[in-house]
């Protein structure tokens, strides 16, 4: 995780605060999040940890593309 993001999130983590982040930058989201909910046109495709999200076929098709 980039230093700036780490500096911003560290105090929130220490206070046990939850942050809701809505973004389409999947690399950043996967870098920051401990849990993700992936939505596509109002439909929940996935909920769980980022590592599993990156392996989920629906998530890949909607956001990550073919590698």
C-alpha positions, 0 to 999 in steps of 0.5 A: 500500500502506498505510504500516503494511503497507509498514513491516512488509514492507520489511525482509523484502523487503530480506532477500529473504525470502518470505512466505506469506499466506493470506487472502480479502481480495483487495484486500489480497492484490493490494496486497501480493503480487508473485505469487499462487496462487489456490485454490478448494475445494482446486483451484488456479485460478491462479498468477502475478502479481496483475495477471493474476489480476485478469483471470483469469475463474476468479479473477473468478468465485470471488473478485472478482465482476462489476465 
